[in-house]
Amino acid sequence: MNLSGVKRLSEPLLLKNILMEESGDTCELTIVIMTVHAVMLESGFVLFDPDSSMRFSFSKKTFVSLNYTLPSVKGIVGLNFEKEAML
């Protein structure tokens, strides 16, 4: 198959488009959170929410806090994301 002259999307742009379609959220913060979340999971961390029986809850608020732990460790690593106000 000859692809000369066909414009290809860059892989990061393609991934971003897929994530935005699947999540239904076009906010850039969502992409950042989902990307960092994927890296944390690939690194062996698991989500941990001590205040809930749910392992993952995503809010559309301007502040998102996710807690991670390693399966063999009792401690928690917390990541906080906050959307900057556009003036």
C-alpha positions in Angstrom: 0.0 0.0 0.0 1.4 3.3 -1.1 0.9 6.0 1.6 2.9 8.8 -0.1 1.0 12.0 -0.1 -1.3 10.8 2.7 -1.2 13.0 5.8 -0.7 10.9 9.0 -1.7 12.0 12.4 1.1 12.0 14.9 0.8 9.2 17.5 0.3 11.6 20.4 -2.4 13.5 18.5 -4.1 10.3 17.5 -4.0 9.1 21.1 -5.4 12.4 22.3 -8.3 12.2 19.8 -9.2 8.7 20.8 -9.1 9.6 24.5 -11.3 12.6 24.0 -13.8 10.6 21.9 -14.0 7.8 24.5 -14.2 10.1 27.6 -16.6 12.5 26.0 -14.7 15.3 27.7 -12.7 17.8 25.6 -10.9 19.4 28.5 -7.1 19.4 28.3 -7.0 18.6 32.0 -8.7 15.3 31.3 -6.0 14.3 28.8 -3.2 15.2 31.4 -4.9 13.2 34.1 -5.6 10.2 31.9 -2.0 10.2 30.7 -0.4 10.5 34.2 -2.9 7.9 35.4 -1.8 5.5 32.6 1.9 6.0 33.5 1.2 5.4 37.2 -0.6 2.1 36.4 2.1 1.0 34.0 4.7 1.7 36.8 2.9 -0.8 39.1 0.9 1.6 41.2 -2.8 1.0 41.9 -5.5 3.5 42.7 -6.4 3.8 46.4 -9.3 5.8 47.8 -9.5 5.4 51.6 -12.8 7.2 51.8 -14.6 5.1 49.3 -15.2 1.5 48.4 -14.8 2.5 44.7 -11.3 2.2 43.3 -11.8 5.1 40.8 -14.1 8.1 40.7 -13.5 11.0 38.3 -15.1 14.3 39.0 -15.8 17.1 36.5 -14.7 19.7 39.1 -11.8 21.9 38.7 -9.8 20.0 41.3 -9.0 16.3 41.0 -7.1 14.3 43.5 -6.0 10.7 42.9 -4.3 8.5 45.4 -2.0 5.6 44.5 -0.2 2.9 46.4 1.9 -0.1 45.5 0.3 -3.5 46.2 3.1 -4.4 48.6 3.2 -1.1 50.4 0.8 0.4 52.9 1.7 4.0 52.1 -0.1 6.3 49.6 1.3 8.6 46.9 -1.2 11.4 46.2 -1.4 13.5 43.0 -3.4 16.7 42.8 -4.5 18.4 39.6 -6.1 21.8 39.4 -7.4 23.5 36.4 -6.1 27.1 36.0 -8.7 29.8 35.7 -8.8 31.5 32.4 -9.1 35.2 32.7 
